[in-house]
């Protein structure tokens, strides 16, 4: 393979040195072939890598180490021809060991210095590396499929927030291309007020190993900044991403809005509960003060609590404001039977009343209806009742309760003010800044109540 040169006495010749070097390269299969591919030398590394001994290979074709498919396709001849023409032929392909098993090897074929003598081929077993690379590709593909099939925005990053990749969902949502997003370009989609919070979370993650932050991300389609919950973890022991951080950004904007609304409703519930307890206590005190007996107290107190319950039911269904017509209909339905429906006229536009106004007016209507059933228009065949309301340009609503056709002797008129009168003439002006007028006429009760529709 090389010319023999003179060596100082006691030292190996160049040929001997070359042989020793070749035999010492046990991780490499090194062998020579004549121009037809017949093996002329076979080192111990070739035996270790390919399993054939030098006795089995020298004098035989080297084509045996190629796969049947490659032999059929003429690959061994093509490889030697390429080396002959171009001075070298490199390949990465599957080879066959003596036991029939396959190995993946990187090979280099070169012509000998005297090209008429043939070729030298060097092979290195890269099976493990090749399989590892295949696993990498497989894992990468699995990660890609997962990352692109979930609704979250997926990203890969360094430990300081320096992004190396973003999923198609990120690109579509933010409108930033992958090129624009890598490094710290992705921060262009984060609300400016949330930049420091975002950086601070990365600093914390350096010690905890977990990244978490809630910040606003701009949506390309309408420019809205929507709240996202961003989480990331450092990847350890993974062949693809060891040392990288992989994270997701989940849109929690609507959920956050529901949470805020829930907190608002809880606060409103607590407020209403406190007010309701105060109203219940006030009803009890006023009913007790105007009752002539314990039996009367029990009956009137229960009746008023039921009226309060009806208004609360309307409030619960409406969540906020209640229409005045619903309050009127609810109270009259609780007191009037079908035979009296033709004696009643209800007229007025839709008016939304907040909780406090609805509650107080509901109790006032209850007192007026109770009196009408006992002594007034709803107790006599010729009695008529008009419940009419109008809204003035300044937003105040005036409700008129007018009874007519009632024969009310003086002896049936109240001698002293009861709970209903106290509620209408004193409580409503105090609670709602209302204007009220209550008259017990000879032909029935007339009452006018004016409140602000926006009064809370």
C-alpha positions in Angstrom: 0.0 0.0 0.0 2.9 2.3 0.6 6.6 2.1 -0.4 9.0 0.5 2.0 11.5 2.9 3.4 14.8 2.4 5.3 14.5 2.7 9.1 17.1 3.0 11.7 18.2 -0.3 13.2 15.8 -1.5 15.8 12.8 0.6 14.7 9.9 -0.7 12.6 9.8 0.1 9.0 7.1 2.4 7.5 5.1 -0.6 6.3 5.3 -2.1 9.8 4.2 1.2 11.4 1.3 1.5 9.0 0.2 -2.0 9.8 0.4 -1.3 13.5 -1.7 1.9 13.1 -4.3 0.1 11.0 -4.5 -2.8 13.5 -4.8 -0.4 16.4 -7.8 1.3 14.9 -10.2 -1.2 16.4 -13.3 1.1 16.1 -12.8 1.3 12.3 -13.1 -1.4 9.7 -10.2 -0.8 7.3 -9.6 -3.1 4.4 -8.2 -3.0 0.9 -9.6 -4.4 -2.4 -8.3 -5.0 -5.8 -10.0 -3.1 -8.7 -12.7 -5.8 -8.9 -13.6 -5.6 -5.2 -11.8 -8.7 -4.0 -10.4 -8.2 -0.4 -6.7 -8.1 -0.2 -6.3 -7.0 3.5 -8.6 -7.0 6.5 -7.8 -5.4 9.9 -8.9 -6.5 13.3 -11.3 -3.5 13.5 -13.1 -4.9 10.4 -13.5 -8.2 12.1 -14.8 -6.6 15.2 -17.2 -4.3 13.3 -18.4 -6.7 10.6 -17.9 -10.1 12.2 -15.9 -11.6 9.4 -12.4 -12.9 10.0 -9.5 -12.1 7.7 -9.5 -15.8 6.6 -13.2 -15.5 5.6 -12.7 -12.2 3.6 -9.3 -12.1 2.0 -9.6 -13.4 -1.5 -13.4 -12.9 -1.5 -15.6 -10.1 -2.7 -16.2 -7.2 -0.4 -19.7 -6.9 -1.9 -20.9 -9.3 0.8 -21.1 -6.5 3.4 -23.7 -4.6 1.3 -27.4 -5.3 1.7 -29.1 -7.5 -1.0 -31.0 -4.5 -2.3 -27.7 -2.5 -2.7 -26.0 -5.4 -4.4 -28.9 -5.9 -6.8 -28.8 -2.1 -7.6 -25.1 -2.3 -8.4 -24.1 0.0 -5.5 -20.7 -1.6 -4.8 -19.5 -1.1 -8.4 -20.9 2.4 -8.6 -19.0 3.3 -5.3 -15.7 2.0 -6.6 -16.2 3.7 -10.0 -17.0 7.0 -8.2 -13.8 6.7 -6.1 -11.8 6.0 -9.2 -13.1 9.0 -11.0 -13.3 11.5 -8.2 -10.7 10.3 -5.8 -13.1 9.4 -3.1 -16.6 8.0 -2.5 -18.4 8.7 0.8 -21.5 6.9 1.9 -23.8 6.5 4.8 -25.8 3.3 4.5 -26.8 0.0 6.0 -24.3 -2.8 5.9 -24.5 -6.5 6.7 -22.6 -8.3 9.4 -21.5 -12.0 9.1 -24.4 -13.1 11.3 -26.9 -11.3 8.9 -27.6 -8.4 11.3 -27.6 -4.9 10.0 -25.4 -2.0 11.1 -25.5 1.6 9.9 -22.0 2.8 8.9 -20.3 5.8 7.5 -17.9 4.7 4.8 -15.0 6.2 2.7 -13.6 4.5 -0.3 -10.4 5.8 -1.9 -8.1 4.5 -4.6 -4.7 3.3 -3.5 -1.7 5.4 -4.5 -1.1 3.1 -7.3 -4.6 3.0 -8.7 -4.0 -0.2 -10.5 -3.7 -2.0 -7.2 -7.3 -1.2 -6.1 -8.9 0.6 -3.2 -8.9 1.1 0.5 -12.2 1.3 2.4 -12.8 2.7 5.9 -16.0 2.0 7.8 -17.2 3.3 11.1 -20.2 1.8 12.9 -22.7 4.6 13.5 -25.7 2.4 14.3 -26.3 3.8 17.8 -25.9 7.4 16.6 -28.2 6.7 13.6 -30.8 5.1 15.8 -30.6 8.1 18.2 -31.0 10.5 15.3 -34.0 8.5 14.2 -35.5 8.7 17.7 -34.8 12.4 17.6 -36.7 12.8 14.4 -39.5 10.6 15.7 -39.8 12.5 19.0 -39.6 15.8 17.1 -42.4 14.8 14.9 -44.5 13.6 17.9 -43.8 17.0 19.6 -44.7 18.8 16.4 -48.0 17.0 16.0 -48.9 17.6 19.6 -47.8 21.2 19.6 -49.8 22.0 16.5 -53.0 20.1 17.3 -53.8 21.7 20.7 -55.6 25.0 21.0 -52.9 26.6 23.2 -50.1 28.7 21.9 -47.0 26.5 22.2 -43.4 27.8 22.4 -39.9 26.7 23.1 -37.5 29.0 24.9 -34.2 29.5 26.6 -34.2 30.0 30.4 -34.3 33.7 30.1 -37.3 33.9 27.8 -35.2 33.9 24.6 -37.6 32.0 22.3 -36.4 29.6 19.7 -39.7 28.4 18.3 -43.4 29.2 18.3 -46.3 27.0 17.1 -48.5 27.9 14.1 -51.2 28.8 16.6 -49.0 31.5 18.0 -48.3 32.9 14.5 -52.0 32.9 13.6 -53.1 34.5 16.9 -50.5 37.2 17.2 -49.8 37.8 13.5 -46.0 37.6 14.3 -44.0 35.3 12.0 -41.7 32.8 13.5 -38.8 34.9 12.4 -40.3 38.0 14.1 -41.0 36.0 17.3 -37.6 34.3 18.0 -35.3 35.9 20.5 -37.3 38.5 22.4 -39.4 39.6 19.4 -42.4 37.8 20.8 -42.7 40.5 23.5 -44.1 42.8 20.8 -47.4 40.8 21.2 -47.4 41.3 25.0 -49.2 44.3 26.5 -46.5 46.9 27.4 -47.8 47.2 31.0 -47.1 43.4 31.4 -43.5 43.3 30.2 -41.9 43.7 33.6 -44.2 41.1 35.1 -43.3 38.7 32.2 -39.5 39.2 32.7 -39.9 38.8 36.5 -41.6 35.5 36.1 -38.6 34.2 34.0 -36.2 35.4 36.8 -38.2 33.4 39.3 -38.3 30.4 37.1 -34.5 30.2 37.1 -34.7 29.0 40.7 -38.1 27.2 40.8 -37.9 25.3 37.5 -41.4 26.4 36.7 -42.6 29.5 34.7 -46.0 31.0 35.4 -47.5 34.3 34.6 -50.9 35.8 33.6 -50.4 38.6 31.0 -52.2 40.1 28.1 -51.5 39.0 24.5 -52.6 41.0 21.5 -54.9 39.2 19.1 -54.2 40.0 15.5 -57.8 39.7 14.2 -59.1 42.7 16.2 -56.2 44.1 18.1 -57.7 43.1 21.5 -55.3 42.3 24.3 -56.6 39.1 25.9 -55.5 37.6 29.2 -53.4 34.4 28.8 -52.1 32.0 31.4 -48.6 31.1 30.4 -46.8 28.1 31.9 -43.4 26.6 31.0 -41.1 23.9 32.4 -37.4 23.2 31.9 -36.9 19.9 29.9 -34.4 17.6 31.4 -33.0 14.3 30.0 -34.7 14.7 26.6 -32.6 14.1 23.5 -34.3 16.9 21.6 -34.8 19.7 24.0 -32.5 19.1 27.0 -32.0 22.5 28.7 -34.8 24.1 26.7 -38.1 25.3 28.2 -41.4 24.2 26.7 -44.5 26.1 27.5 -48.1 26.9 26.6 -50.2 30.0 26.6 -53.9 29.5 27.4 -56.5 32.1 26.7 -58.3 32.7 30.0 -59.8 36.1 29.1 -63.4 34.9 29.2 -62.8 32.8 32.3 -61.2 35.8 34.0 -64.3 37.9 33.1 -66.5 35.3 34.6 -64.4 35.3 37.8 -64.7 39.1 38.0 -68.4 38.8 37.5 -68.6 36.1 40.2 -66.8 38.3 42.6 -69.1 41.2 41.8 -72.2 39.0 42.2 -70.9 37.7 45.6 -70.4 41.3 46.7 -73.9 42.2 45.5 -75.3 39.1 47.3 -73.7 40.1 50.5 -75.0 43.6 50.1 -78.5 42.4 49.4 -78.5 39.9 52.2 -77.5 42.6 54.7 -80.3 44.9 53.4 -82.8 42.1 53.3 -82.1 41.3 57.0 -82.6 44.9 57.9 -85.9 45.0 56.0 -87.1 41.9 57.7 -86.2 43.3 61.1 -87.9 46.6 60.2 -91.1 44.8 59.0 -91.2 42.9 62.3 -90.8 46.0 64.4 -93.3 48.0 62.5 -95.8 45.2 62.3 -95.5 44.6 66.1 -96.0 48.3 66.8 -99.2 48.5 64.8 -100.7 45.1 65.7 -103.5 44.9 68.3 -102.8 41.2 69.1 -100.2 38.5 68.8 -102.5 36.7 66.3 -102.8 39.8 64.2 -99.0 40.3 64.3 -98.4 36.7 63.1 -100.9 36.9 60.2 -99.7 40.4 59.0 -96.0 39.6 59.5 -96.3 36.4 57.4 -98.2 38.1 54.7 -95.6 40.9 54.4 -92.7 38.4 54.4 -94.4 36.6 51.5 -94.7 39.9 49.6 -91.0 40.5 50.3 -90.3 36.9 49.0 -92.1 37.6 45.8 -90.0 40.6 45.0 -86.8 38.7 45.9 -87.9 36.0 43.5 -88.2 38.6 40.7 -84.8 40.0 41.6 -83.2 36.5 41.5 -84.5 35.8 38.1 -83.6 39.2 36.7 -80.1 39.2 38.4 -80.2 43.1 38.5 -83.1 45.3 37.6 -86.8 44.3 37.8 -89.6 45.6 35.5 -92.2 47.6 37.4 -95.0 45.8 35.5 -93.7 42.4 36.8 -93.9 43.8 40.4 -97.5 45.1 39.9 -98.6 41.8 38.3 -97.0 39.7 41.0 -98.6 41.5 43.9 -102.1 41.7 42.3 -101.9 38.1 41.3 -101.3 37.2 45.0 -104.4 39.0 46.1 -107.0 39.0 43.3 -109.1 36.0 42.1 -110.2 35.7 38.5 -113.7 37.2 39.2 -112.1 40.6 39.9 -109.7 40.7 37.0 -112.1 42.7 34.8 -112.3 45.4 37.5 -108.5 46.1 37.2 -106.7 48.2 34.6 -102.9 48.1 34.5 -101.1 50.5 32.2 -97.6 51.7 31.8 -94.4 51.4 29.8 -91.5 49.1 30.7 -89.5 50.6 33.6 -86.5 48.8 35.1 -86.1 49.3 38.8 -83.0 48.4 40.8 -83.2 46.2 43.8 -83.9 48.8 46.6 -86.6 50.5 44.6 -88.2 47.2 43.5 -88.2 45.9 47.1 -89.8 49.0 48.6 -92.4 49.5 45.9 -93.3 45.8 46.1 -94.0 46.1 49.9 -96.0 49.4 49.2 -98.1 47.6 46.5 -98.7 44.7 48.9 -100.1 47.1 51.6 -102.3 48.8 49.0 -103.6 45.5 47.6 -104.2 44.1 51.1 -106.3 47.1 52.0 -108.2 46.9 48.7 -109.1 43.3 49.3 -110.3 44.0 52.8 -112.0 47.3 52.5 -111.6 48.8 49.0 -112.1 48.3 45.3 -111.3 44.6 45.4 -113.7 43.9 48.2 -116.9 45.4 46.5 -118.6 44.3 43.3 -118.7 47.9 41.9 -115.2 48.7 42.8 -112.6 49.6 40.1 -108.8 49.8 40.4 -106.5 51.6 38.0 -102.7 51.1 38.4 -101.0 53.4 36.0 -97.5 54.8 35.7 -95.6 57.2 33.5 -92.0 58.2 33.1 -91.1 61.9 33.0 -88.4 63.4 30.8 -86.1 63.6 33.8 -86.2 59.8 34.3 -88.6 59.8 37.3 -91.5 57.4 37.3 -94.8 58.2 38.9 -97.1 55.3 39.9 -100.8 56.1 40.6 -103.0 53.7 42.5 -106.6 54.9 42.0 -109.6 53.1 43.4 -113.2 54.1 42.5 -116.8 52.9 43.0 -116.1 52.1 46.6 -118.6 52.7 49.3 -116.4 53.4 52.3 -118.3 54.6 55.4 -116.4 56.8 57.8 -116.3 54.0 60.4 -114.2 51.8 58.0 -111.6 54.5 57.4 -108.4 53.9 59.4 -108.4 55.9 62.7 -104.7 55.8 63.0 -101.8 55.2 60.6 -100.8 51.6 60.2 -97.8 50.0 58.7 -98.8 50.7 55.1 -99.3 54.4 55.7 -95.9 54.6 57.6 -94.2 52.8 54.7 -95.7 54.9 52.0 -95.6 58.3 53.7 -92.3 58.0 55.6 -90.2 55.0 54.6 -90.3 55.5 50.9 -89.3 59.2 51.0 -86.5 58.3 53.4 -85.2 55.3 51.5 -85.7 56.3 47.9 -86.0 60.1 48.1 -89.6 59.4 46.8 -92.5 61.8 46.6 -95.7 60.2 47.9 -99.3 61.1 48.5 -101.8 58.8 50.2 -105.5 59.7 50.4 -108.4 57.6 51.8 -111.3 59.1 49.9 -115.0 58.1 50.3 -114.9 56.1 47.0 -111.6 54.5 47.5 -107.9 54.9 48.2 -105.7 57.1 46.0 -101.9 56.9 46.1 -99.2 58.4 44.0 -95.5 57.4 44.4 -92.8 59.1 42.4 -89.2 57.7 42.4 -86.2 57.8 40.1 -86.0 54.8 37.8 -82.2 54.8 38.5 -82.5 55.0 42.2 -80.5 52.2 43.9 
